[in-house]
Amino acid sequence: MARILAFGGVSRPAARNLRSLACLAFVLVLGTAFWAGALWIGQMALRLSSGF
C-alpha cells in the first residue's frame, strides 16, 4: 500500500524533532525560573532573619 507523503511522510520527523527541542527549551526556562525564585526567597528569608 502506497503512503501519501502529504499526510506524514518526509516532513513528520522534522516536526517531531522541532517539538522535542521546543519542549526541552520550555523545561529549561521553567527550571531556571524555579531556581531563580528559590534563590530569591532564600535571600529574602536571610535578610528578614538578620534584621535588615
VEXPA-617392 format. One record per residue: x, y, z of N, C-alpha, C, CB in turn; residue number from 1. Coordinates in pm, 1 decimal, always signed. Each point is the difference from the previous one (the first is absolute). Glycine has a CB too. Layout:
N
<r n_x="X" n_y="Y" n_z="Z" ca_x="X" ca_y="Y" ca_z="Z" c_x="X" c_y="Y" c_z="Z" cb_x="X" cb_y="Y" cb_z="Z" pos="NUM"/>
...
END
This chain:
52
<r n_x="+84.0" n_y="-117.8" n_z="+0.0" ca_x="-84.0" ca_y="+117.8" ca_z="+0.0" c_x="+89.0" c_y="+124.8" c_z="+0.0" cb_x="-184.8" cb_y="-125.4" cb_z="+122.2" pos="1"/>
<r n_x="+158.3" n_y="+214.4" n_z="-211.8" ca_x="+83.0" ca_y="+119.7" ca_z="-13.7" c_x="-32.1" c_y="+101.0" c_z="+109.9" cb_x="+12.0" cb_y="-37.0" cb_z="-248.3" pos="2"/>
<r n_x="+92.6" n_y="+104.5" n_z="+292.9" ca_x="-20.4" ca_y="+105.0" ca_z="+100.2" c_x="-18.8" c_y="+133.1" c_z="-68.8" cb_x="+137.2" cb_y="-126.3" cb_z="+167.1" pos="3"/>
<r n_x="-229.5" n_y="+204.8" n_z="-118.7" ca_x="-23.4" ca_y="+133.7" ca_z="-54.7" c_x="+91.1" c_y="+95.0" c_z="+77.5" cb_x="-244.3" cb_y="-51.8" cb_z="-66.7" pos="4"/>
<r n_x="+341.7" n_y="+107.9" n_z="-1.8" ca_x="+100.0" ca_y="+82.9" ca_z="+66.7" c_x="-57.1" c_y="+130.0" c_z="+55.9" cb_x="+168.2" cb_y="-98.4" cb_z="-151.7" pos="5"/>
<r n_x="-278.0" n_y="+145.8" n_z="+97.8" ca_x="-57.6" ca_y="+125.3" ca_z="+47.4" c_x="-55.6" c_y="-13.5" c_z="+142.2" cb_x="-54.6" cb_y="+59.7" cb_z="-237.5" pos="6"/>
<r n_x="+27.5" n_y="-181.2" n_z="+281.9" ca_x="-59.0" ca_y="-19.5" ca_z="+132.0" c_x="+96.2" c_y="-62.9" c_z="+99.5" cb_x="-218.7" cb_y="-22.4" cb_z="-110.9" pos="7"/>
<r n_x="+345.8" n_y="+46.1" n_z="+98.0" ca_x="+92.3" ca_y="-46.3" ca_z="+102.3" c_x="+111.6" c_y="-87.1" c_z="-49.7" cb_x="-184.7" cb_y="+14.5" cb_z="+151.4" pos="8"/>
<r n_x="+245.2" n_y="+19.5" n_z="-259.6" ca_x="+113.9" ca_y="-76.3" ca_z="-48.5" c_x="+129.5" c_y="+60.3" c_z="+48.1" cb_x="-130.4" cb_y="-67.7" cb_z="-199.3" pos="9"/>
<r n_x="+189.5" n_y="+150.4" n_z="+118.8" ca_x="+132.9" ca_y="+53.9" ca_z="+25.8" c_x="-2.2" c_y="+109.1" c_z="+106.8" cb_x="+61.7" cb_y="-54.4" cb_z="-235.0" pos="10"/>
<r n_x="-164.4" n_y="+134.4" n_z="+240.3" ca_x="+0.4" ca_y="+116.7" ca_z="+88.7" c_x="-27.1" c_y="-35.4" c_z="+146.2" cb_x="-75.7" cb_y="+135.1" cb_z="-193.3" pos="11"/>
<r n_x="+25.2" n_y="-249.3" n_z="+222.5" ca_x="-38.0" ca_y="-32.9" ca_z="+136.5" c_x="+119.0" c_y="-10.6" c_z="+96.7" cb_x="-194.8" cb_y="-118.3" cb_z="-96.6" pos="12"/>
<r n_x="+306.4" n_y="+52.0" n_z="+63.8" ca_x="+111.3" ca_y="-5.9" ca_z="+95.6" c_x="+57.9" c_y="+137.2" c_z="+34.4" cb_x="+51.6" cb_y="-224.7" cb_z="-89.6" pos="13"/>
<r n_x="-44.8" n_y="+315.0" n_z="-6.2" ca_x="+52.0" ca_y="+133.7" ca_z="+28.7" c_x="-91.2" c_y="+73.3" c_z="+97.3" cb_x="+106.6" cb_y="+7.6" cb_z="-226.9" pos="14"/>
<r n_x="-235.7" n_y="-20.8" n_z="+210.1" ca_x="-93.4" ca_y="+65.9" ca_z="+90.9" c_x="+10.9" c_y="-60.5" c_z="+138.9" cb_x="-155.2" cb_y="+49.1" cb_z="-191.1" pos="15"/>
<r n_x="+175.0" n_y="-179.5" n_z="+198.4" ca_x="+12.6" ca_y="-65.4" ca_z="+129.9" c_x="+128.4" c_y="+46.1" c_z="+70.0" cb_x="-129.1" cb_y="-200.2" cb_z="-86.2" pos="16"/>
<r n_x="+238.3" n_y="+214.2" n_z="+11.3" ca_x="+124.8" ca_y="+47.4" ca_z="+59.1" c_x="-12.8" c_y="+143.7" c_z="+47.7" cb_x="+126.9" cb_y="-155.3" cb_z="-148.0" pos="17"/>
<r n_x="-198.3" n_y="+236.0" n_z="+72.3" ca_x="-20.1" ca_y="+139.0" ca_z="+39.2" c_x="-83.7" c_y="+8.5" c_z="+127.1" cb_x="+16.6" cb_y="+70.0" cb_z="-240.4" pos="18"/>
<r n_x="-118.2" n_y="-154.8" n_z="+251.6" ca_x="-82.2" ca_y="-1.6" ca_z="+121.7" c_x="+81.0" c_y="-45.3" c_z="+119.6" cb_x="-202.4" cb_y="-45.8" cb_z="-137.6" pos="19"/>
<r n_x="+292.0" n_y="-51.0" n_z="+117.8" ca_x="+84.3" ca_y="-46.2" ca_z="+109.8" c_x="+93.0" c_y="+111.4" c_z="+46.3" cb_x="-11.6" cb_y="-234.6" cb_z="-88.7" pos="20"/>
<r n_x="+67.6" n_y="+306.6" n_z="-5.5" ca_x="+89.5" ca_y="+110.7" ca_z="+34.5" c_x="-76.3" c_y="+110.8" c_z="+71.3" cb_x="+144.7" cb_y="-55.3" cb_z="-197.2" pos="21"/>
<r n_x="-265.2" n_y="+84.9" n_z="+152.6" ca_x="-81.7" ca_y="+102.1" ca_z="+66.0" c_x="-37.2" c_y="-44.0" c_z="+140.8" cb_x="-89.8" cb_y="+73.1" cb_z="-222.7" pos="22"/>
<r n_x="+62.2" n_y="-200.9" n_z="+240.1" ca_x="-33.1" ca_y="-51.6" ca_z="+132.9" c_x="+120.2" c_y="+12.1" c_z="+93.2" cb_x="-166.6" cb_y="-159.0" cb_z="-101.9" pos="23"/>
<r n_x="+285.6" n_y="+124.2" n_z="+53.5" ca_x="+120.3" ca_y="+13.1" ca_z="+81.9" c_x="+26.9" c_y="+145.1" c_z="+36.9" cb_x="+93.4" cb_y="-203.0" cb_z="-109.9" pos="24"/>
<r n_x="-113.4" n_y="+293.9" n_z="+15.9" ca_x="+20.4" ca_y="+142.3" ca_z="+28.2" c_x="-99.5" c_y="+48.6" c_z="+105.1" cb_x="+85.8" cb_y="+34.8" cb_z="-234.2" pos="25"/>
<r n_x="-211.0" n_y="-80.6" n_z="+224.2" ca_x="-102.0" ca_y="+39.3" ca_z="+96.9" c_x="+34.8" c_y="-52.2" c_z="+139.4" cb_x="-172.9" cb_y="+0.3" cb_z="-182.7" pos="26"/>
<r n_x="+218.1" n_y="-124.3" n_z="+191.8" ca_x="+38.6" ca_y="-57.3" ca_z="+128.9" c_x="+121.0" c_y="+74.2" c_z="+56.9" cb_x="-89.6" cb_y="-224.9" cb_z="-71.6" pos="27"/>
<r n_x="+182.2" n_y="+264.7" n_z="-14.0" ca_x="+116.7" ca_y="+76.7" ca_z="+45.1" c_x="-42.6" c_y="+135.8" c_z="+56.2" cb_x="+142.4" cb_y="-116.2" cb_z="-172.3" pos="28"/>
<r n_x="-235.6" n_y="+181.9" n_z="+105.1" ca_x="-49.9" ca_y="+129.8" ca_z="+48.2" c_x="-72.4" c_y="-17.1" c_z="+133.8" cb_x="-22.8" cb_y="+81.5" cb_z="-238.4" pos="29"/>
<r n_x="-60.5" n_y="-186.0" n_z="+248.9" ca_x="-70.3" ca_y="-24.2" ca_z="+126.2" c_x="+97.3" c_y="-30.3" c_z="+113.8" cb_x="-196.0" cb_y="-85.2" cb_z="-129.8" pos="30"/>
<r n_x="+296.8" n_y="+6.1" n_z="+100.9" ca_x="+99.5" ca_y="-32.2" ca_z="+102.7" c_x="+76.9" c_y="+122.9" c_z="+45.0" cb_x="+20.0" cb_y="-227.6" cb_z="-96.7" pos="31"/>
<r n_x="+17.0" n_y="+310.7" n_z="+1.2" ca_x="+71.4" ca_y="+123.5" ca_z="+34.3" c_x="-86.7" c_y="+92.2" c_z="+84.2" cb_x="+132.0" cb_y="-19.5" cb_z="-210.9" pos="32"/>
<r n_x="-258.3" n_y="+32.4" n_z="+172.3" ca_x="-91.0" ca_y="+85.3" ca_z="+77.2" c_x="-21.3" c_y="-55.1" c_z="+140.3" cb_x="-113.4" cb_y="+68.5" cb_z="-212.2" pos="33"/>
<r n_x="+103.5" n_y="-200.1" n_z="+224.4" ca_x="-18.7" ca_y="-60.6" ca_z="+131.8" c_x="+118.7" c_y="+29.0" c_z="+90.7" cb_x="-139.3" cb_y="-180.3" cb_z="-103.6" pos="34"/>
<r n_x="+259.8" n_y="+154.5" n_z="+54.1" ca_x="+117.7" ca_y="+20.1" ca_z="+84.7" c_x="+26.1" c_y="+147.0" c_z="+28.7" cb_x="+95.9" cb_y="-208.3" cb_z="-93.9" pos="35"/>
<r n_x="-127.9" n_y="+297.1" n_z="-0.1" ca_x="+13.8" ca_y="+143.9" ca_z="+26.7" c_x="-96.8" c_y="+41.2" c_z="+111.0" cb_x="+70.3" cb_y="+42.1" cb_z="-240.3" pos="36"/>
<r n_x="-192.6" n_y="-94.2" n_z="+235.6" ca_x="-97.0" ca_y="+29.5" ca_z="+105.6" c_x="+42.6" c_y="-58.4" c_z="+133.6" cb_x="-179.6" cb_y="+5.0" cb_z="-171.5" pos="37"/>
<r n_x="+234.5" n_y="-125.5" n_z="+170.2" ca_x="+44.9" ca_y="-62.2" ca_z="+124.4" c_x="+114.8" c_y="+79.4" c_z="+62.4" cb_x="-71.3" cb_y="-224.5" cb_z="-87.9" pos="38"/>
<r n_x="+164.3" n_y="+269.5" n_z="+5.2" ca_x="+110.8" ca_y="+81.0" ca_z="+52.0" c_x="-49.3" c_y="+134.0" c_z="+52.8" cb_x="+154.6" cb_y="-111.4" cb_z="-161.6" pos="39"/>
<r n_x="-250.5" n_y="+170.8" n_z="+92.7" ca_x="-54.6" ca_y="+128.5" ca_z="+45.0" c_x="-71.0" c_y="-15.9" c_z="+134.2" cb_x="-26.1" cb_y="+73.4" cb_z="-239.4" pos="40"/>
<r n_x="-53.3" n_y="-178.4" n_z="+254.1" ca_x="-69.1" ca_y="-24.4" ca_z="+126.6" c_x="+100.9" c_y="-27.4" c_z="+111.2" cb_x="-199.1" cb_y="-90.7" cb_z="-124.7" pos="41"/>
<r n_x="+303.4" n_y="+14.3" n_z="+94.0" ca_x="+103.6" ca_y="-25.6" ca_z="+99.9" c_x="+73.0" c_y="+126.7" c_z="+42.0" cb_x="+26.3" cb_y="-226.8" cb_z="-95.4" pos="42"/>
<r n_x="+1.4" n_y="+311.9" n_z="-2.0" ca_x="+66.5" ca_y="+127.2" ca_z="+31.0" c_x="-90.3" c_y="+88.0" c_z="+87.4" cb_x="+128.1" cb_y="-13.2" cb_z="-218.2" pos="43"/>
<r n_x="-256.3" n_y="+18.7" n_z="+186.7" ca_x="-92.2" ca_y="+79.2" ca_z="+80.6" c_x="-11.8" c_y="-57.3" c_z="+141.7" cb_x="-126.5" cb_y="+62.6" cb_z="-208.7" pos="44"/>
<r n_x="+125.5" n_y="-193.3" n_z="+220.7" ca_x="-7.6" ca_y="-61.6" ca_z="+132.7" c_x="+124.2" c_y="+32.4" c_z="+82.5" cb_x="-140.8" cb_y="-184.7" cb_z="-94.9" pos="45"/>
<r n_x="+257.3" n_y="+182.9" n_z="+30.3" ca_x="+123.2" ca_y="+35.0" ca_z="+73.3" c_x="+0.0" c_y="+146.8" c_z="+40.8" cb_x="+124.3" cb_y="-177.0" cb_z="-126.7" pos="46"/>
<r n_x="-173.3" n_y="+264.7" n_z="+40.9" ca_x="-6.1" ca_y="+142.4" ca_z="+35.1" c_x="-96.7" c_y="+23.0" c_z="+117.2" cb_x="+53.1" cb_y="+61.2" cb_z="-240.0" pos="47"/>
<r n_x="-167.7" n_y="-128.0" n_z="+235.3" ca_x="-97.7" ca_y="+20.8" ca_z="+106.2" c_x="+48.9" c_y="-58.1" c_z="+132.7" cb_x="-183.0" cb_y="-4.6" cb_z="-171.3" pos="48"/>
<r n_x="+254.4" n_y="-107.0" n_z="+167.3" ca_x="+48.3" ca_y="-60.4" ca_z="+124.5" c_x="+116.1" c_y="+76.9" c_z="+59.7" cb_x="-74.5" cb_y="-220.2" cb_z="-83.8" pos="49"/>
<r n_x="+149.9" n_y="+293.6" n_z="+1.5" ca_x="+113.2" ca_y="+75.5" ca_z="+53.5" c_x="-40.7" c_y="+139.4" c_z="+47.4" cb_x="+149.7" cb_y="-128.0" cb_z="-152.4" pos="50"/>
<r n_x="-267.9" n_y="+173.2" n_z="+117.3" ca_x="-48.0" ca_y="+127.8" ca_z="+51.1" c_x="+19.0" c_y="+117.3" c_z="-92.0" cb_x="+46.9" cb_y="-88.0" cb_z="+217.8" pos="51"/>
<r n_x="-3.9" n_y="+68.8" n_z="-341.3" ca_x="+20.7" ca_y="+111.8" ca_z="-91.6" c_x="-122.6" c_y="+23.0" c_z="-80.8" cb_x="+241.2" cb_y="-47.1" cb_z="-10.2" pos="52"/>
END
